[in-house]
Amino acid sequence: MPEDSVTDRSVCPVPVIAGNWKMNKGPDETRAFFDAFLGLHPPRGDRSVWCFPPALSLPAALLATRDRPDILIGVQNVHWETAGAFTGEISAVMAAQAGARAALIGHSERRQLFHETDSEVARKTVATLAAGLAPVVCVGETLEQREAGQLETVLGRQIDAVLDRLAAGDARRILLAYEPVWAIGTGVNATPLDASRAHAFLRDRIRSRAGEAAAGRIPILYGGSVKPANAEELLAAPHVDGLLVGGASLEPASFARLAGAPAPAR
């Protein structure tokens, strides 16, 4: 993949509709999913569709989409080291060798359940870029933090930890996903205004830290109880460049509706 292709909007146009399957779908289920989904979602040049299956299902996903270069396949997590005594982990280098083109970094479940720190998220981002993969860096606040008025403090801390380790040229090669923890898997999504305000803050933070070129180039996705019924409204919100979808990405018809949701030109 050319160095800047992921955020080159002529190559990877927005909106980006990404499906995070979490710990769902083994190889057989992955093949069945794409057998159905590919027929429901024909190639189109006005958006990008990304899928993040479990690591064991990566080969099945890549094989199923070998004739669909419009669909990008990534992994859900990587380690920051390239190799070593880290039983159960996979490195970004290994993921790239296996055919992945992107990696989710710092998903809220990794932060909350596996206690990943901002520093570890930053190290994973650096490793992912070094391996030639596109990092989708996830940030977001808990309900307690939101109610305490700490939204900007939390988001600023999380994004600064990553930007502190990146040169300005590398900063342009990441994607962000804003996923308020209180909206993930709860059925309660942030309103389009909530999403727009958080995304605007993130874009301003990138502008102040990495410059105008990075701020204008980095796609910022919204994630948190996204479903076909609210996709169009979310995509129409200012500063929302795409969606990171959880449960609604597991069913082919549902994800096809999301992948085809109307969106304004950015």
Rosetta blueprint (number, residue, H / E / L):
1 M L
2 P L
3 E L
4 D L
5 S H
6 V H
7 T H
8 D L
9 R L
10 S L
11 V L
12 C L
13 P L
14 V L
15 P L
16 V E
17 I E
18 A E
19 G E
20 N E
21 W L
22 K L
23 M L
24 N L
25 K L
26 G L
27 P H
28 D H
29 E H
30 T H
31 R H
32 A H
33 F H
34 F H
35 D H
36 A H
37 F H
38 L H
39 G H
40 L H
41 H L
42 P L
43 P L
44 R L
45 G L
46 D L
47 R L
48 S E
49 V E
50 W E
51 C E
52 F E
53 P L
54 P L
55 A H
56 L H
57 S H
58 L H
59 P H
60 A H
61 A H
62 L H
63 L H
64 A H
65 T L
66 R L
67 D L
68 R L
69 P L
70 D L
71 I E
72 L E
73 I E
74 G E
75 V E
76 Q L
77 N L
78 V L
79 H E
80 W L
81 E L
82 T L
83 A L
84 G L
85 A L
86 F L
87 T L
88 G L
89 E L
90 I L
91 S E
92 A H
93 V H
94 M H
95 A H
96 A H
97 Q H
98 A H
99 G L
100 A L
101 R L
102 A E
103 A E
104 L E
105 I E
106 G L
107 H L
108 S H
109 E H
110 R H
111 R H
112 Q H
113 L H
114 F L
115 H L
116 E L
117 T L
118 D H
119 S H
120 E H
121 V H
122 A H
123 R H
124 K H
125 T H
126 V H
127 A H
128 T H
129 L H
130 A H
131 A L
132 G L
133 L L
134 A E
135 P E
136 V E
137 V E
138 C E
139 V E
140 G L
141 E L
142 T L
143 L H
144 E H
145 Q H
146 R H
147 E H
148 A L
149 G L
150 Q L
151 L H
152 E H
153 T H
154 V H
155 L H
156 G H
157 R H
158 Q H
159 I H
160 D H
161 A H
162 V H
163 L H
164 D L
165 R L
166 L L
167 A L
168 A H
169 G H
170 D H
171 A H
172 R L
173 R L
174 I L
175 L E
176 L E
177 A E
178 Y E
179 E L
180 P L
181 V H
182 W H
183 A H
184 I L
185 G L
186 T L
187 G L
188 V L
189 N L
190 A L
191 T L
192 P H
193 L H
194 D H
195 A H
196 S H
197 R H
198 A H
199 H H
200 A H
201 F H
202 L H
203 R H
204 D H
205 R H
206 I H
207 R H
208 S H
209 R H
210 A H
211 G L
212 E H
213 A H
214 A H
215 A H
216 G H
217 R H
218 I L
219 P L
220 I E
221 L E
222 Y E
223 G E
224 G L
225 S L
226 V L
227 K L
228 P H
229 A H
230 N H
231 A H
232 E H
233 E H
234 L H
235 L H
236 A L
237 A L
238 P L
239 H L
240 V L
241 D L
242 G E
243 L E
244 L E
245 V E
246 G L
247 G H
248 A H
249 S H
250 L L
251 E L
252 P H
253 A H
254 S H
255 F H
256 A H
257 R H
258 L H
259 A H
260 G L
261 A L
262 P L
263 A L
264 P L
265 A L
266 R L
